[in-house]
Amino acid sequence: MPKTRQQKEVAINDLVKEFKEAKSVVFADYQGLTVAKADELRNKARESGVRYMVAKKTLLSKAAKLAGFDLDTSKLTGMLGAAFGKEDEVAPAKVLGDMTKDTPIKLVGGIFEGQVVGADKAIALSKLPSKQQLLGQLVGTMYAPVSAFVRALNAIRESMEKGSPVVTETVVSEEKAEEPKAEEPKAEEKPVEPTADAVPTETSEAPATDAPAAA
């Protein structure tokens, strides 16, 4: 059933709002998509903070132009669905890209960083990790040393509660190792008495005189 003029105006206004508020938009040809898969797509989009909408090309073009984008939907093939991402720039491409693995849906273009891009750019974005995935990896890296330290503390606590002698001996040995050792008193140094062999002897040599010559 075709939409009335008023319904079209409401749809266009809704689309204009989405185009203006979205950080990125990805268009997909959903031709051949079953009702069940379409519902799955909407659910996944909602979980990722993405709004998925289906509209005619003329409405999408008009709404995009009113929002300030030079979009020519006549160059995009198929029946178009648009995924709008307000939180994560990569999320729309990820959601639609994941659906291409087991459905006939195809990425045909999008709007990224304020520029209209083609299918190749949309496909490349769909292969990037989402912001949520990157944050998860970052948090895991940051807390990995902390978790190992906590596990070590728990192991020590459990050993102490069980009265493990290993822990006690370790603590005692560490305490002993930290105690400074007392310096032993140095023996007084006595002057060394010279021995007889060590006393130098004075030798006087008589000056040599020439012996008288024989007569």
C-alpha positions, 0 to 999 in steps of 0.5 A: 500500500503506497504511503500518503503524502503526510506519511512520506513527510513523517518518514523523510523527517525521521530519516533527516534526523537520523542522517544528521545525528549518525556518525556513520551510515551504511547502505545494504541491498537486502533483496532476498532477505527473509522475514526471520533474518530481517528480525535478527538483523534489527535485533543485532543492530539494536544491541550494537546501538545501530538503527536499521531502516528500510526506505525507498531510494527517492526518500533516502536521497531526499532526506540525505540532501536535506541533511547536507549529504550529496547522495545519489541512491540511483547508483546504489543497486538493489532494495536499500536498507540503511544502518545508522550508527550514533555511538560507534562509527564502525558498528553499522558496517560490522552489523551488516557485514556479519549478516552477509556471511549467511544471508544474501544481503550485500553492502553497497555504500555508505557515509563515513566521516561526512563523505559518501563512500562506495561498497569497497570502503563499506566492506573494509569498515565491516572487517575492522573491530568495533569500538566495543571490541577494542575497549574489551581488548584494552581493558583485558591488557590493562588488568592482566598483570593485576589479576595475576597479582591478585591470584598470587595474594590469594594463594599466599592467604590460603597458605597462611590460613592452612598454616603452611610452613613454607610460607612461614619459613619464607617470611622468617628467612626474609626477615632475617635477611633484612637484619643488618649484621653486626660488624666484628671489632677489629683487632688493634694493629701492633707495630711490627718489630724489626728482626735482625735480618731486617736491620740494615747493616752499615758497610764502610768501604775504605777509599781505594789507594794506589799501591806504591810502585815497586822499586 
